Amino acid sequence: MQKLIEKIAEAERVAAFTGAGISTLCGVPDFRGPNGLYTQPNAERIFDIDWFRRDPSIYYTATRELIYGLRRIQPGPVHRALVALEQVGKLKGVITQNIDMLHQKAGSHTVWEVHGTPRVHHCLGCGDAQSFEAICEQLERESVPHCARCGDVYKPDVTFFGEMLPEHAFAAAQQLAEEVDLVLVLGSSLTVHPAAQLPLLARAMVIVNAQPTPYDQRALLRYRDLAEFADAILAWTTTCARENKKT
Protein backbone atom coordinates (compact mmCIF):
# COMPACT_ATOMS: atom_id res chain seq x y z
CA MET A 1 0.00 0.00 0.00
CA GLN A 2 2.98 2.34 0.31
CA LYS A 3 2.96 2.84 -3.47
CA LEU A 4 -0.68 3.87 -3.30
CA ILE A 5 -0.01 6.34 -0.49
CA GLU A 6 2.81 7.84 -2.54
CA LYS A 7 0.54 8.30 -5.55
CA ILE A 8 -2.16 9.93 -3.42
CA ALA A 9 0.43 12.23 -1.81
CA GLU A 10 1.71 13.25 -5.26
CA ALA A 11 -1.74 13.96 -6.69
CA GLU A 12 -3.28 17.40 -6.31
CA ARG A 13 -6.85 16.21 -6.87
CA VAL A 14 -8.23 12.76 -6.06
CA ALA A 15 -11.72 11.30 -6.54
CA ALA A 16 -13.27 8.03 -5.44
CA PHE A 17 -15.54 5.80 -7.50
CA THR A 18 -17.34 3.34 -5.23
CA GLY A 19 -19.43 0.22 -5.64
CA ALA A 20 -21.24 -2.31 -3.50
CA GLY A 21 -18.04 -3.93 -2.26
CA ILE A 22 -17.32 -1.13 0.20
CA SER A 23 -20.69 -1.58 1.88
CA THR A 24 -20.41 -5.34 2.30
CA LEU A 25 -17.88 -4.47 5.03
CA CYS A 26 -20.81 -2.86 6.89
CA GLY A 27 -23.06 -5.89 6.53
CA VAL A 28 -24.97 -4.66 3.47
CA PRO A 29 -25.35 -7.51 0.95
CA ASP A 30 -24.32 -6.73 -2.60
CA PHE A 31 -26.55 -7.18 -5.62
CA ARG A 32 -24.56 -9.61 -7.75
CA GLY A 33 -22.70 -11.68 -5.15
CA PRO A 34 -23.46 -15.32 -4.26
CA ASN A 35 -26.12 -14.24 -1.76
CA GLY A 36 -26.98 -10.94 -3.37
CA LEU A 37 -30.34 -9.45 -4.19
CA TYR A 38 -30.23 -10.73 -7.76
CA THR A 39 -30.18 -14.35 -6.58
CA GLN A 40 -33.82 -14.01 -5.50
CA PRO A 41 -36.63 -15.46 -7.64
CA ASN A 42 -37.79 -13.01 -10.33
CA ALA A 43 -34.91 -10.71 -9.39
CA GLU A 44 -35.01 -9.00 -12.77
CA ARG A 45 -38.39 -7.52 -11.80
CA ILE A 46 -37.26 -5.81 -8.59
CA PHE A 47 -35.76 -2.70 -10.19
CA ASP A 48 -37.73 -2.76 -13.43
CA ILE A 49 -39.85 0.37 -13.87
CA ASP A 50 -42.56 -1.41 -15.86
CA TRP A 51 -42.93 -4.06 -13.20
CA PHE A 52 -42.92 -1.39 -10.48
CA ARG A 53 -45.86 0.36 -12.14
CA ARG A 54 -47.60 -2.99 -12.51
CA ASP A 55 -46.90 -4.32 -9.00
CA PRO A 56 -44.81 -2.13 -6.65
CA SER A 57 -45.00 -4.77 -3.93
CA ILE A 58 -42.31 -6.76 -5.79
CA TYR A 59 -39.83 -3.95 -5.15
CA TYR A 60 -40.93 -3.12 -1.60
CA THR A 61 -40.96 -6.76 -0.48
CA ALA A 62 -37.50 -7.50 -1.89
CA THR A 63 -35.87 -4.34 -0.54
CA ARG A 64 -37.55 -4.05 2.84
CA GLU A 65 -34.32 -5.01 4.62
CA LEU A 66 -31.72 -4.15 1.97
CA ILE A 67 -32.81 -0.53 1.57
CA TYR A 68 -35.31 0.32 4.28
CA GLY A 69 -33.23 -1.43 6.91
CA LEU A 70 -30.34 0.94 6.17
CA ARG A 71 -31.38 3.07 9.13
CA ARG A 72 -29.67 0.46 11.30
CA ILE A 73 -26.44 0.30 9.25
CA GLN A 74 -23.39 2.40 10.09
CA PRO A 75 -20.67 3.44 7.60
CA GLY A 76 -17.68 1.12 7.32
CA PRO A 77 -13.92 1.59 7.19
CA VAL A 78 -13.79 2.63 3.53
CA HIS A 79 -16.45 5.31 4.06
CA ARG A 80 -14.49 6.66 7.02
CA ALA A 81 -11.21 6.54 5.09
CA LEU A 82 -12.70 8.66 2.30
CA VAL A 83 -13.93 11.23 4.82
CA ALA A 84 -10.41 11.36 6.25
CA LEU A 85 -8.96 11.90 2.76
CA GLU A 86 -11.39 14.77 2.26
CA GLN A 87 -10.44 16.31 5.59
CA VAL A 88 -6.72 16.44 4.68
CA GLY A 89 -7.59 18.16 1.41
CA LYS A 90 -6.92 15.35 -1.06
CA LEU A 91 -10.33 13.97 -1.95
CA LYS A 92 -12.43 16.32 -4.07
CA GLY A 93 -15.51 14.15 -4.31
CA VAL A 94 -17.09 10.71 -4.36
CA ILE A 95 -18.84 9.16 -7.35
CA THR A 96 -20.93 6.24 -6.16
CA GLN A 97 -22.99 3.54 -7.80
CA ASN A 98 -24.42 2.72 -4.37
CA ILE A 99 -27.88 3.69 -3.17
CA ASP A 100 -27.24 3.10 0.54
CA MET A 101 -26.53 6.75 1.51
CA LEU A 102 -23.61 5.66 3.71
CA HIS A 103 -21.14 8.17 2.26
CA GLN A 104 -23.31 11.04 3.48
CA LYS A 105 -23.89 9.30 6.78
CA ALA A 106 -20.12 9.01 7.23
CA GLY A 107 -19.65 12.72 6.60
CA SER A 108 -18.58 13.03 2.94
CA HIS A 109 -19.66 16.40 1.56
CA THR A 110 -19.48 15.97 -2.22
CA VAL A 111 -21.20 12.76 -3.28
CA TRP A 112 -22.59 12.15 -6.76
CA GLU A 113 -25.07 9.26 -6.76
CA VAL A 114 -25.06 8.21 -10.41
CA HIS A 115 -27.72 5.53 -9.96
CA GLY A 116 -30.06 7.73 -7.98
CA THR A 117 -30.97 7.68 -4.32
CA PRO A 118 -33.74 6.57 -1.96
CA ARG A 119 -33.25 9.73 0.13
CA VAL A 120 -36.34 11.13 -1.60
CA HIS A 121 -39.41 9.30 -2.87
CA HIS A 122 -41.93 10.82 -5.28
CA CYS A 123 -45.55 9.91 -5.81
CA LEU A 124 -46.05 8.57 -9.33
CA GLY A 125 -49.44 10.26 -9.46
CA CYS A 126 -49.11 13.83 -8.19
CA GLY A 127 -45.36 14.13 -7.66
CA ASP A 128 -45.52 14.68 -3.90
CA ALA A 129 -42.09 14.23 -2.30
CA GLN A 130 -41.39 12.34 0.92
CA SER A 131 -38.13 11.74 2.75
CA PHE A 132 -36.55 8.32 3.23
CA GLU A 133 -37.38 8.52 6.94
CA ALA A 134 -41.05 9.27 6.23
CA ILE A 135 -41.29 6.31 3.84
CA CYS A 136 -39.64 4.03 6.42
CA GLU A 137 -42.27 5.07 8.96
CA GLN A 138 -45.03 4.41 6.46
CA LEU A 139 -43.62 0.96 5.71
CA GLU A 140 -43.98 0.08 9.38
CA ARG A 141 -47.75 0.39 8.91
CA GLU A 142 -48.26 -0.86 5.35
CA SER A 143 -46.49 -3.02 2.81
CA VAL A 144 -46.47 -0.40 0.03
CA PRO A 145 -46.40 3.36 0.73
CA HIS A 146 -49.22 5.31 -0.89
CA CYS A 147 -49.75 9.03 -1.24
CA ALA A 148 -52.28 10.60 1.12
CA ARG A 149 -53.14 13.21 -1.52
CA CYS A 150 -53.95 11.08 -4.55
CA GLY A 151 -53.60 7.47 -3.43
CA ASP A 152 -50.88 6.56 -5.92
CA VAL A 153 -47.65 4.79 -4.93
CA TYR A 154 -44.36 6.36 -3.90
CA LYS A 155 -41.24 5.43 -5.86
CA PRO A 156 -37.69 6.08 -4.67
CA ASP A 157 -35.52 8.38 -6.78
CA VAL A 158 -33.39 5.34 -7.58
CA THR A 159 -32.80 4.72 -11.27
CA PHE A 160 -34.72 1.61 -12.28
CA PHE A 161 -34.11 -0.36 -15.46
CA GLY A 162 -36.00 1.48 -18.17
CA GLU A 163 -35.30 4.92 -16.69
CA MET A 164 -32.71 7.55 -17.51
CA LEU A 165 -29.81 8.13 -15.12
CA PRO A 166 -30.02 11.34 -13.05
CA GLU A 167 -28.69 13.86 -15.55
CA HIS A 168 -27.27 16.43 -13.13
CA ALA A 169 -25.48 13.88 -10.94
CA PHE A 170 -24.00 12.04 -13.90
CA ALA A 171 -22.78 15.25 -15.56
CA ALA A 172 -21.20 16.42 -12.31
CA ALA A 173 -19.55 13.02 -11.81
CA GLN A 174 -18.16 13.14 -15.35
CA GLN A 175 -16.73 16.61 -14.77
CA LEU A 176 -15.13 15.51 -11.50
CA ALA A 177 -13.53 12.46 -13.14
CA GLU A 178 -12.12 14.60 -15.93
CA GLU A 179 -10.59 17.10 -13.50
CA VAL A 180 -8.76 14.81 -11.08
CA ASP A 181 -5.24 13.43 -11.27
CA LEU A 182 -6.20 10.10 -9.71
CA VAL A 183 -9.42 8.15 -9.22
CA LEU A 184 -9.69 5.40 -6.61
CA VAL A 185 -12.03 2.65 -7.81
CA LEU A 186 -13.23 0.92 -4.64
CA GLY A 187 -15.44 -2.16 -4.46
CA SER A 188 -16.80 -1.92 -8.00
CA SER A 189 -16.82 -4.65 -10.62
CA LEU A 190 -16.83 -1.92 -13.33
CA THR A 191 -19.39 -3.87 -15.32
CA VAL A 192 -22.43 -1.61 -15.02
CA HIS A 193 -22.50 0.97 -17.80
CA PRO A 194 -22.39 3.84 -18.50
CA ALA A 195 -21.15 4.56 -14.95
CA ALA A 196 -18.23 2.13 -15.35
CA GLN A 197 -16.73 4.41 -18.00
CA LEU A 198 -16.32 7.33 -15.60
CA PRO A 199 -13.01 6.26 -13.94
CA LEU A 200 -11.43 6.02 -17.40
CA LEU A 201 -11.77 9.79 -17.77
CA ALA A 202 -9.22 10.50 -15.03
CA ARG A 203 -5.50 10.82 -15.71
CA ALA A 204 -4.78 7.70 -13.64
CA MET A 205 -6.79 4.97 -11.93
CA VAL A 206 -6.19 2.67 -8.97
CA ILE A 207 -8.51 -0.32 -8.49
CA VAL A 208 -9.21 -1.99 -5.15
CA ASN A 209 -11.71 -4.82 -5.62
CA ALA A 210 -11.85 -8.44 -4.52
CA GLN A 211 -12.77 -9.74 -7.97
CA PRO A 212 -11.19 -8.96 -11.37
CA THR A 213 -12.59 -6.09 -13.41
CA PRO A 214 -12.54 -5.48 -17.18
CA TYR A 215 -10.14 -2.56 -16.68
CA ASP A 216 -7.49 -4.12 -14.43
CA GLN A 217 -4.85 -3.79 -17.14
CA ARG A 218 -5.47 -0.06 -17.37
CA ALA A 219 -4.98 0.53 -13.65
CA LEU A 220 -1.86 2.21 -12.34
CA LEU A 221 -2.07 -0.03 -9.25
CA ARG A 222 -4.32 -3.01 -8.46
CA TYR A 223 -5.27 -4.33 -5.01
CA ARG A 224 -7.85 -6.76 -3.66
CA ASP A 225 -8.25 -5.98 0.04
CA LEU A 226 -10.56 -3.04 0.83
CA ALA A 227 -10.01 -3.34 4.58
CA GLU A 228 -6.25 -3.08 4.08
CA PHE A 229 -6.80 -0.04 1.87
CA ALA A 230 -8.93 1.63 4.55
CA ASP A 231 -6.39 0.91 7.29
CA ALA A 232 -3.56 2.39 5.19
CA ILE A 233 -5.52 5.54 4.35
CA LEU A 234 -6.66 6.11 7.93
CA ALA A 235 -3.10 5.69 9.23
CA TRP A 236 -1.69 8.08 6.63
CA THR A 237 -4.35 10.75 7.10
CA THR A 238 -3.91 10.58 10.87
CA THR A 239 -0.21 11.28 10.39
CA CYS A 240 -1.01 14.14 7.97
CA ALA A 241 -3.45 15.71 10.40
CA ARG A 242 -0.93 15.44 13.24
CA GLU A 243 1.80 17.07 11.16
CA ASN A 244 -0.52 19.85 10.02
CA LYS A 245 -1.48 20.54 13.62
CA LYS A 246 2.20 20.92 14.55
CA THR A 247 2.82 23.44 11.79
Wavefront OBJ file of the C-alpha trace (Angstrom):
o trace
v 0.000 0.000 0.000
v 2.983 2.339 0.305
v 2.965 2.839 -3.471
v -0.677 3.875 -3.299
v -0.015 6.340 -0.486
v 2.814 7.839 -2.537
v 0.538 8.296 -5.550
v -2.156 9.932 -3.420
v 0.425 12.233 -1.811
v 1.709 13.254 -5.263
v -1.738 13.956 -6.689
v -3.277 17.395 -6.310
v -6.849 16.212 -6.872
v -8.231 12.758 -6.065
v -11.720 11.304 -6.541
v -13.272 8.025 -5.440
v -15.544 5.795 -7.501
v -17.337 3.342 -5.234
v -19.429 0.217 -5.643
v -21.235 -2.306 -3.502
v -18.040 -3.933 -2.257
v -17.316 -1.133 0.201
v -20.692 -1.580 1.878
v -20.409 -5.338 2.301
v -17.881 -4.466 5.033
v -20.806 -2.856 6.885
v -23.055 -5.895 6.531
v -24.965 -4.657 3.475
v -25.350 -7.512 0.953
v -24.320 -6.727 -2.598
v -26.548 -7.181 -5.617
v -24.565 -9.608 -7.749
v -22.696 -11.683 -5.154
v -23.457 -15.321 -4.265
v -26.120 -14.243 -1.762
v -26.977 -10.938 -3.370
v -30.339 -9.448 -4.194
v -30.235 -10.727 -7.757
v -30.177 -14.355 -6.577
v -33.823 -14.008 -5.500
v -36.628 -15.455 -7.642
v -37.790 -13.014 -10.330
v -34.905 -10.713 -9.393
v -35.011 -9.000 -12.768
v -38.386 -7.516 -11.805
v -37.258 -5.808 -8.586
v -35.756 -2.698 -10.193
v -37.727 -2.761 -13.431
v -39.846 0.367 -13.867
v -42.565 -1.408 -15.865
v -42.926 -4.059 -13.201
v -42.920 -1.388 -10.484
v -45.857 0.360 -12.139
v -47.599 -2.989 -12.509
v -46.896 -4.325 -9.005
v -44.815 -2.125 -6.649
v -45.003 -4.769 -3.925
v -42.315 -6.757 -5.791
v -39.826 -3.955 -5.149
v -40.926 -3.125 -1.605
v -40.960 -6.761 -0.477
v -37.503 -7.502 -1.891
v -35.867 -4.337 -0.540
v -37.552 -4.050 2.843
v -34.315 -5.010 4.621
v -31.718 -4.152 1.967
v -32.807 -0.530 1.565
v -35.305 0.319 4.284
v -33.234 -1.428 6.909
v -30.342 0.939 6.170
v -31.384 3.073 9.130
v -29.673 0.461 11.297
v -26.443 0.296 9.254
v -23.393 2.403 10.086
v -20.669 3.439 7.599
v -17.682 1.119 7.319
v -13.922 1.590 7.186
v -13.789 2.634 3.527
v -16.453 5.306 4.062
v -14.489 6.658 7.024
v -11.207 6.537 5.092
v -12.701 8.662 2.301
v -13.931 11.227 4.817
v -10.408 11.362 6.246
v -8.960 11.902 2.757
v -11.387 14.766 2.261
v -10.436 16.312 5.591
v -6.725 16.438 4.681
v -7.594 18.162 1.413
v -6.920 15.354 -1.055
v -10.329 13.971 -1.950
v -12.432 16.323 -4.065
v -15.511 14.150 -4.306
v -17.088 10.705 -4.361
v -18.845 9.162 -7.349
v -20.926 6.241 -6.165
v -22.995 3.535 -7.797
v -24.424 2.719 -4.373
v -27.884 3.686 -3.169
v -27.242 3.102 0.538
v -26.528 6.747 1.505
v -23.606 5.656 3.710
v -21.142 8.168 2.260
v -23.314 11.039 3.476
v -23.888 9.300 6.781
v -20.119 9.008 7.234
v -19.649 12.725 6.600
v -18.580 13.032 2.945
v -19.658 16.399 1.561
v -19.479 15.973 -2.221
v -21.202 12.760 -3.279
v -22.593 12.150 -6.755
v -25.066 9.256 -6.763
v -25.057 8.213 -10.410
v -27.716 5.526 -9.959
v -30.060 7.727 -7.982
v -30.971 7.678 -4.323
v -33.737 6.566 -1.961
v -33.249 9.733 0.131
v -36.338 11.126 -1.605
v -39.413 9.299 -2.872
v -41.934 10.820 -5.277
v -45.548 9.911 -5.807
v -46.053 8.571 -9.328
v -49.439 10.262 -9.463
v -49.107 13.828 -8.192
v -45.358 14.127 -7.662
v -45.522 14.677 -3.904
v -42.093 14.228 -2.298
v -41.389 12.336 0.920
v -38.125 11.741 2.747
v -36.546 8.325 3.235
v -37.382 8.525 6.944
v -41.046 9.269 6.233
v -41.293 6.312 3.842
v -39.637 4.034 6.420
v -42.269 5.071 8.964
v -45.031 4.411 6.459
v -43.622 0.958 5.713
v -43.978 0.084 9.381
v -47.745 0.390 8.912
v -48.259 -0.858 5.347
v -46.485 -3.016 2.807
v -46.466 -0.398 0.028
v -46.402 3.356 0.726
v -49.221 5.309 -0.893
v -49.755 9.031 -1.243
v -52.279 10.597 1.122
v -53.136 13.205 -1.516
v -53.951 11.076 -4.552
v -53.596 7.469 -3.428
v -50.884 6.557 -5.920
v -47.655 4.786 -4.935
v -44.356 6.361 -3.901
v -41.239 5.429 -5.863
v -37.687 6.076 -4.673
v -35.525 8.383 -6.778
v -33.392 5.341 -7.576
v -32.798 4.722 -11.274
v -34.718 1.608 -12.285
v -34.107 -0.356 -15.457
v -35.997 1.477 -18.166
v -35.300 4.921 -16.686
v -32.710 7.551 -17.506
v -29.808 8.128 -15.115
v -30.020 11.339 -13.046
v -28.688 13.856 -15.546
v -27.270 16.432 -13.128
v -25.482 13.882 -10.939
v -24.001 12.039 -13.903
v -22.778 15.246 -15.558
v -21.201 16.419 -12.307
v -19.546 13.024 -11.809
v -18.165 13.140 -15.345
v -16.728 16.612 -14.771
v -15.129 15.507 -11.496
v -13.533 12.460 -13.141
v -12.122 14.598 -15.933
v -10.592 17.103 -13.505
v -8.763 14.810 -11.077
v -5.240 13.430 -11.268
v -6.204 10.098 -9.714
v -9.419 8.150 -9.222
v -9.688 5.404 -6.613
v -12.027 2.646 -7.807
v -13.231 0.922 -4.645
v -15.436 -2.159 -4.464
v -16.798 -1.915 -7.995
v -16.824 -4.645 -10.623
v -16.831 -1.924 -13.329
v -19.389 -3.874 -15.319
v -22.433 -1.610 -15.016
v -22.499 0.968 -17.799
v -22.395 3.840 -18.496
v -21.146 4.556 -14.955
v -18.227 2.125 -15.346
v -16.733 4.409 -17.998
v -16.316 7.333 -15.598
v -13.011 6.259 -13.945
v -11.434 6.021 -17.397
v -11.774 9.789 -17.767
v -9.225 10.496 -15.030
v -5.501 10.816 -15.706
v -4.781 7.699 -13.635
v -6.790 4.972 -11.929
v -6.192 2.666 -8.971
v -8.510 -0.316 -8.493
v -9.207 -1.991 -5.152
v -11.706 -4.815 -5.625
v -11.846 -8.442 -4.516
v -12.770 -9.742 -7.972
v -11.187 -8.964 -11.366
v -12.594 -6.089 -13.415
v -12.540 -5.476 -17.176
v -10.137 -2.560 -16.681
v -7.487 -4.122 -14.429
v -4.849 -3.794 -17.139
v -5.470 -0.065 -17.371
v -4.979 0.530 -13.651
v -1.864 2.208 -12.339
v -2.065 -0.035 -9.254
v -4.318 -3.007 -8.463
v -5.272 -4.325 -5.013
v -7.853 -6.756 -3.658
v -8.248 -5.978 0.045
v -10.557 -3.042 0.828
v -10.013 -3.345 4.577
v -6.250 -3.084 4.081
v -6.802 -0.043 1.873
v -8.932 1.634 4.545
v -6.388 0.914 7.287
v -3.560 2.391 5.187
v -5.519 5.539 4.352
v -6.657 6.108 7.934
v -3.104 5.688 9.227
v -1.689 8.077 6.630
v -4.350 10.753 7.097
v -3.914 10.578 10.867
v -0.206 11.284 10.393
v -1.010 14.142 7.975
v -3.454 15.712 10.404
v -0.935 15.438 13.242
v 1.796 17.073 11.164
v -0.523 19.849 10.018
v -1.476 20.540 13.617
v 2.204 20.916 14.553
v 2.821 23.436 11.787
l 1 2 3 4 5 6 7 8 9 10 11 12 13 14 15 16 17 18 19 20 21 22 23 24 25 26 27 28 29 30 31 32 33 34 35 36 37 38 39 40 41 42 43 44 45 46 47 48 49 50 51 52 53 54 55 56 57 58 59 60 61 62 63 64 65 66 67 68 69 70 71 72 73 74 75 76 77 78 79 80 81 82 83 84 85 86 87 88 89 90 91 92 93 94 95 96 97 98 99 100 101 102 103 104 105 106 107 108 109 110 111 112 113 114 115 116 117 118 119 120 121 122 123 124 125 126 127 128 129 130 131 132 133 134 135 136 137 138 139 140 141 142 143 144 145 146 147 148 149 150 151 152 153 154 155 156 157 158 159 160 161 162 163 164 165 166 167 168 169 170 171 172 173 174 175 176 177 178 179 180 181 182 183 184 185 186 187 188 189 190 191 192 193 194 195 196 197 198 199 200 201 202 203 204 205 206 207 208 209 210 211 212 213 214 215 216 217 218 219 220 221 222 223 224 225 226 227 228 229 230 231 232 233 234 235 236 237 238 239 240 241 242 243 244 245 246 247
